[in-house]
Structures are given as structure tokens and as C-alpha cells.
């Protein structure tokens, strides 16, 4: 068995989703020594299966989750400033449906939405006549009134990757494809054994252990010895999405009320598509095998078809994905009413703290990470601070104000690159685009073209700097090029990896 070359770490994090990566980054930025172990790929599960939104959660107001909504709303602009290449403002149209909530209830909720979160940059809510405003064009003529409000869009999987990259650049050791098989604590120290994909066992030691394994949080608790004396009961809820050919022109998204009191989003996606989601379905099977069901596909098609002029059917679905949300079981009768707030549980047996993370959402990862480090501070002795509030993520250092012009700057510097490719690079890599393009002067210099504007130089960069190990990592998480490729083109990327091995 090998030993971790980094000796005793201050913090060992299990899980490479949004919360695990966020905690590793926050800890590394405080000068702590950190190792993060992820058994699959970064954002391989729940964190890449979101609705791709940085949002307050308008419907959570009905559940009286005012603290969560306020925190989420405040985070929208903080995260937008930190990653202007990955996050962008998005205007939502919420049509008033006469069979659903009254218009005054919608306006009251949006009034709170505008003012309880300290909005400074994002524009406020506006009332729209859907018969005359352009946003009403794709909608049924029976919908005459709507409200336009602000939230943000995010590339969720790339966000996780950039958080991990920031942690790595601050000194954290990021281990992708390393599963934790045992975790034992004794005399103020954790001894953790990980197994890599090739079967190699490595032993690590750390002063504190963070269990951010998402849907596997309880499984990891069972591997800990001694096990925590108390733990939360989790409620796994499946959320699924479908992708269909673009349903409308315009950059706006839509929020549709459904007849079960939930809402369904329709969001512009990857230029040529519309993303529709999500569902809330109780789940009890293996989270690694989660898939959308036919019932969920029908549910999403029917929900959107109530609002759009042109109905959507199963044959329109191009792609779908599903993920499991590991929520704290608060006893709610309906899965959609279960709180999305996070809970952190600290167990300090043997003076070797175990911090377990339950729940949470993409939007609140930074606040969750701060709270986690504050809970660990008495055991690690660092100075408490909130450094991440004003820190940018890798690639975002052009600044929020300068980002709209950044793609144009790339176009001037790399005039030989097609404009659509430069725009995609600006949004995916920000200022790190230069690491892929610098030193080249023609498309042929970028190596093999796999299809859909995806070149070997970009793939090599992903492998060298973004922990990519498989075609799936590259095509469906670090990018969504797989959505734009044919079967043969996707197979050519898999073939490239087989030769590399």
C-alpha cells in the first residue's frame, strides 16, 4: 500500500461535487493543507444534473424558507462577479395562468424576490402584456399577462471544475478516480485509505474529515470508524430534465406553474436547444444508476405544452439527464416540499472531527463552505475570515464589466479562429483560452478535429489541467460538445482515449 506524499493534511474532503470542491477551495485559501478524493469525476453526479441556474428559488417562498431564499438571492451577484465567463444574467417570464396562483400572489412573491436579497446589478421585475410583448409570441394566446424577473444561468459542471482548479492552484491535492474504502480515527488523527481505478491502495492521514459525498453521505458515514454518534436521515429526490430542439427565439427563459403546485423551467440551452425541467420524484435505488423515467418525460412534455403554442411530445426529446438530490428528511409529505436548505453535522469522537454535509444547492455552495470552515476552526486554529466573497475563479479575472468585450478581444488576437468557437472558449475558459490557442496560427495547428468545433488541443488542455480521463468527462461535463456531435464523432473521441492509454 502506498502512502500520500503530502503527509498529514489539515482537511481531507470526500466528494468532488459542488460542496466538496467548495470546501476544499475555501480551506486551501485559508492556508490549510487539503486533499480531496472523488471516486468518479468532478461533478459526475448531482452537481452536473441541475437546472443550470444560480437562483433564489422563487417557489421556496411558499414553503417559508426565507433564510434560504435570501441567502441564495445575495449569492447570485457574488457568484456572477466571481465567474463572469461561466455565469450570465437571465430574464425569466412567469406567465399568469388563470387556473393557478392569483396574479397578486405572483407579484407579491416577486416583490419579495426583488428586495430581500440585496439586488444591486440585476434588473427588477416588470409586468408584461404577453399579447404585445415579444416574450409572449411562443406562448398560448390564452396567456395575456406575465411577469419578467431576474436570475442567472450557470454551466454547473464547469463551475465545479473551476472551483476545484482554484483549490488546486492554492495548494490542494485533487484526486479524481480515487474511492475512499476505509476511514479510521484514533488519537486526534484520521487514517483514510483510497483505491484508484487501477486498484492501487493509498493511505492518507488528516486532522479532520469532511464527508461531502452527496447521495452517498450515509454510505461514507458507515465506513467511518468509529461511526458518528448521530446523523441526519436523508431523503433522496430525483430531478430530471429533457432537452428538445429550440422552441423559441430570444434569450429569455420561462417559469411555468404546474397543476401540482410545482414549477417547470424552459431555458435556452447550447444555442440550438431548449432545456426543460425539473421533476421531484422520491428515489431509493443506486444513485449512480439514476435515469429519467417515461412518466417524468411525459410530465415535462405536458407541463410545457400547457403554455407553448406548439405542444411538445416524447419524439422531440434529443437528450435527457437525471440526478439525485440528497436532501435532509424534514418530514414533508411531498418530495417537492422537502427543504433545499443545507445542514452540517459535526462529530468529534477521538478528537478527530468528522463533518457531514447534507442537502444544499448550487447557488449556496460558497456560504455552505464558509460555514463548514467556521465549524472546523476550533479544531484547526486558523483565523476566521470570508475571503471567497471577493475572489474570482480561474478564467474570470477579466472582470464582470469587461467580459462582454472579452470575446471581441480574442477575435482580434486570434483572427484565424471561427467566431463561434471563440465565443464558446470565452464562455468556457475565460482568460485561460490563451492556454489552448497561444502559439498557434491556423486551425490545423489545433490537431485532430473531432467534430462540432472540438479540437485535439482543447481535449489535451482538459486532460492536462481539468482532470479529464474519459470521453464522457470531456464531452458531457467539461463541455457539452457531445450534444452537438454524431455517434461517429463521439466515437472518435473515445478512440483517441483508447490510443492514449
N, C-alpha and C positions, 0 to 999 in steps of 0.2 A: 504494500500500500504506500502511495506517495504522500508527501506532506506539502501543505500550502507553503510556498516560498515566502509568503508575506508574514509569517509567524503569527503572533496573537493580534487579532483585529479588535477594534473597539465595537464594531457593529457587523453582524452577519445578517443579511436580508435574504429571505426565501421568497422568490416570486418576482418575475420580470414584467409584471403588468404596470399600470399607471401608478398604483400606490407604492409598490416595491421600488420602482425606479425613482419615484419622487422622494422617498425616504432616503435612499442611497445618495441621491444628489444633495439633499439638504444636509445630511450628515457629513459628506465629503467636503462640502463648502464651509463647514464649521471647523475643518482641520482634523476630523476624526478619520481613523483608518477603517475602510469599509470593503467588504466583499458582498456581492450579490450573486446568487445562484438561481438560474431559471432552467427547468427541466426540458423545455421545448425551445421556442423562440421568443424574443421580446414581443409582447402584445399578442401572443399566439392565440389567446382565447378571449375572455370577456372584453379586454381593452381594445380589441380591434373589431368588436361586434356591436359598437354603439350606433346611435343615430347620427354621429359625426357633428354633434352640437356642443358648443360652450353656451350653456343657457341656465337661466334661473329656475326653470321648471314651473311654468305658469299654473299647471294643474295641481301642483303641490300646495298651492294656497288653499284649495278646498279641503285639504287634509290638515290645515292649520300648522303646516310646517314652516312657519315664518322665519325661524332662525336659519334653516337650511336654504330657503329661497333668498333671504337677504345676503347670506354669505356667498351663494352662487352668483347672484347679480353683481356683487362687488368684484368677484373674481373675473368676470368677463373682460373688463378693460385691462386689468392687471395682466392677464394671460395674453391678450391681444398685443400689448406692448412688448411682452417677453418673446413672442414668436410671430411677428407680423407676416412671415412667409408661410406659416402653417395655419394661421387663424385669420379669418376675414369677417367683417360685419355682414349680417344677413337680415334682410327685412322679411317679416312673416305677415301673411294675410290670414286673418282669422274671420271667416265668413259667419254671419249670424244666421243660424238655421232656426226657423220658427218652431220646430219640434224639439229643440234642445234648450240650452240655458237662455234666459231672457237677455236682451241686448244690454240692459243696465247692469246686470251682473258681470257680463264680459267687460264692460267699460270700467267698472269698479275694480275688477281684478287687474286690469291693465294700468289703471291709475296707481295702484299699489306697486305694480311691477316697475313703473317708471321712477317711483320716488323713494322706495325703501332701500334701494341698493346703491345709492350714491352715483348714479349715472352722470358722466361728465362729457363723454365724446359721442356715444351712440345717440342717434336721433330719437325723439319721443314718439309716443303713439299718435296716430292720426286716424280719423274716421274716414272711410272711403265709400263712395257710391259705386257699387260693383257693376251697375248698368252703364256707367260712363267712364270709370277709371280703367286703365289698361289691364290692371291685375284681375279684373272681373271677366276678361274675354274668354279664358278657358273654362269658366265655371258655368253651372246651370243658370238659366235665366230666372229661375225662381229665387235665386240668391241676390238680394238687392242691396244689402248693407254689410259692411265688413270693417274690421279694424286692422291697421298696419302697425306692427311693433318691431322692436329690435332684439336680436340675439346674435350669436356668432357661429360660424361654421369652422370645423377643425378636421384636419387629417389625423385621426386618432392614433393610428399605428405609428405614423412618423413622429407624432408628438412624444410618444413613449420612447421611441428610439433616440430622439434628441435629448430627452431628459437623461437617459442612460449615458449618452455620449458626453453630456455636461458633467455627469458624475465621474465618468472615466477620466476626463480631462482635469478634474480636480483631485484625482488620485485613487478613485475607487477601482476595485478589481471586478470586472463584469464577466461572469462565467455563464455563457449560453450553452445549452445542451448538457447541463450538469444537474442531476436529480439528487436531492437530499434523501439519503436512505436511513440514516440514524442521526439523532441529536441528543447527546447526554450531557448533563450538567453536574458539576461537583466542585466544591471549594472555589466558588466565585468564578467559574470558567465553564464555557460550553465547548464540547468537542463534537464537531459535525463531520459526518462522512458523506461525500458526494460521489456519484457514479456518472461518468461521462458516457457518451453514446457508444464508444468502443469498449465499454466495460471497465475502464480504469477507475480504481477507487482512490480518492484523495481525502486526506484528513485535514481539517481546519480547526482552529481554535479562536474563540471570540469571547469578549466580556459580556455582550448582550446579543440576543437573538430576536429578530423581527420576523413574524410569520405573516407575510403578505401574499399568501398562496391563493387568494380569491376563493373559487369554488372548492378548493382542496384545503381550506384553512383548518377544518376539523380533522382531516387526514393527517396533516402535519402535526397537529396537537397530539395525536395518538402516537406519533413517532418520538415525541419528546419524552425524556426520562430524567427525573420524574415528571409525569404529566401535570399540566396546570390543575390547581385545585378547583377552579371554577372556570366555566367557559360559556359563551353565548350559544344559543341554539340558532342555527342559520336556516333560512328559508330560501331555497333555490328557485328562482323565477326565470323562465326562458323568455328572451326577447328576440324576435325575428324580423327581418327586413327583406323586401324584394326590390329588384332593380329592373326597370322597364325602359323601352325607348323613350326619349324626351317627349313629355306630354304637352309642353307649352313653351312659348318664347318668354324671355325675361329672366332676370336674376332673382326674382322673389321666390320664397318658399311659402308653403301653405300649412296651416294648422286646422285640421278638421275635427270637429266634435263627432264622436260616435254615439250610437244609441245605448251603449253600455256605460256611458259617462266617462269613457277614456277619450284620449285624443290620438290622432294619427297624423304624422308629418308627411308632406310631399316636398322633397328638396332637390334642387338642381344638382346633378352629380356627373362628374367626369365628362363635362361638355355635352355629351350626346345622350345622356340618360336622366331619369328621374328616380330617386330613392324614396321608397315608401315604407314607413314603419312607425311604431313598433308594436309588438304584442306583449302581453303579460300572461304567461301560462305556467302553472306550477310544474316543477321538474324534479325528478328523483333518480334519474339514470346517471350514467357516466358523463361528466361534463365534457370530456374530450371527444365524445361521440355525438354531440348535440347537432341537430339538424332541424330545419323548418318542416312543419307538417303540412299536409294538404289543407287541413282545417285553417291553419294560420294563413296560408296563401289565399284561400277564399275570403277569409276575414279582411285582409288588407285590400284585396281587389274590390270587395263590396263596399268597404268604408270609403275608399277613394271615389268609387263610381257614384256614390250619393252626391258628390259635389262637382266632379268634372262633367262637362257636356258629353264627352266621348267616354263611354264605360270601359273599364279595364277588365280583362279576363286572364285566366291562367296561361293562355298561349302567348301573352305579351311578356311574360317573365323571362328575362335574359339571364339573371343570376340572382341568387339569394344567399343569405347568411344568417346564422343564429348564434347566440351566446347566452351564457348563464350568469345571472346576477346573484351574487351571494349576499342576500340581504339579512339583516337581523330580524328574527321572527318576533314581531311585536303583537302577535295575536290577531291581526286584521283578518276578517273573514274572506276578503277578496285579495288576490295576489296584487292587483293594481293599486291597492290601498296600503300595501306594506311600505314602511318608511324607506326612503332612499338615503337617509342620513347615515353617517358612519359612527361606529362605536369602537373604541380602543380598550383592550383589556390587558392589564399588566400583572404578571405573576412573577414573584421574586424569590421563589424557593432556592435554597443553596446560595443565596446572594448572587444568582446568575439570572438576570431578568429575561423573561420571555414576553414580548409584546405582540399580541394577536390583533390583526386588523379585520374588522367586519364591515361589510357594506361599502358605501362611498360611491361617488360618481366622477366621471372625467373632470368636470368643472371644478370640483373641490379638492383635487389631489394635493395642491400646494398647501392649503390650510390643514389638511389631514397630516401632511408630512411635518409641518411645524408643530402641531400638537403632539405627534409621536416623539419628536426630538425633545420637546419640553418635558414629556413624561420620563424620558430616559436620562435627562440632565442630572438628576441627583445621583445617578449610578455611574455617570461618565465624567462629570465635573467640568464641562465646558461652559463658556459664557453664553447665556441665553440671548438670542437675537433673532431677527426676522430678515435675514439677508436676501432671501429669494424674492421678496416683494418687488425689488427694483433691478433684478438680474435678468439678462436676456439669455435665451437658449442658443446653442450653436446655429449659425446661419442667420440669426436675427439681428445682428449688430449693425445693420444699415439704418435701423430706427424706424419707428412707425410712420413718421412723417415722410421719410424718404423711400419707403417701399414702393409706392405707385410708380416712381421713376426708375426703380432698380432694373426692371426688365428692359427698359429702353437703354439704360447704360450697358447692359450685357449685349444688347443688339449692336451698339456702336463698336464694342470691343471685339465681338465675335460675329462679324457680319456674314461669315460663311455658314452659320448655323441657322436653320429654318426658324422663323419667328415663334411658331407654336411650341417648338422644342425649348427655346429659350424661356418662354413664359412658364412652361412646366418646370424647368430647372429652377427658375427664380422662386416658384411657389414651394418646391420640394426641398431644395438645398440652400436657398438664400445665398449668402456670401460664400458658402462652400462650393458653389457651382464652379468657381475657378479651379478647384482641385481636380475637376473632371475635364475641363476644357483648356486649361492653360498649357501652352506648348504645342498645341495643335493648330493646323491651318486649313484643314479640309475634313469633310465628313468621313472620308476614307481613313483618316488618322484615328478615328474612334473605334476602329476594329469591326468585328462582325456586327451586322445589323440583323437583329432577331425578328424585327417587325414592330410596327406601331411606334416608331421613333425610339426604340430601345436598343442601345448600342453596347458593345462589349466594354468600353471604357467606363460607362456608368455601372455596369454589373461588377467590374473589378473594384471600383470605388466602394460599392456596397459591401463587398466581401472584405475589403481591407479596413474599412472604417465604421461599418454599421452591423457587424456580426452576422452577415448573411451567410448561410450554409447550404441552402437548397433553393431550387427554382420557386417553390411556393413562398419562401421568405421574400424573395426578390419581386415576384410578380403580383403578390396579393397583400403584402404588408408594407414593405419599403416603398412600393409603388402599387398602382392598380393597372399596370400595363397588361396584365393577364386578361382583363375585361375587354381590352381592345384587340387582342390577338386571336388568330385562328388556332385550332388544335395543333396544326403542324408547327406554327411559330412558337407556341408554348413548349412543344416537344423539343424544339431546337435549343431552348434554354436548359431543359433537363439534360439533354445530350452534352451540353457544354460542361455541366457539373460532373457528369459521369466521366468525362475525359480528365477533368481536373483531379478527381480522386485517383 
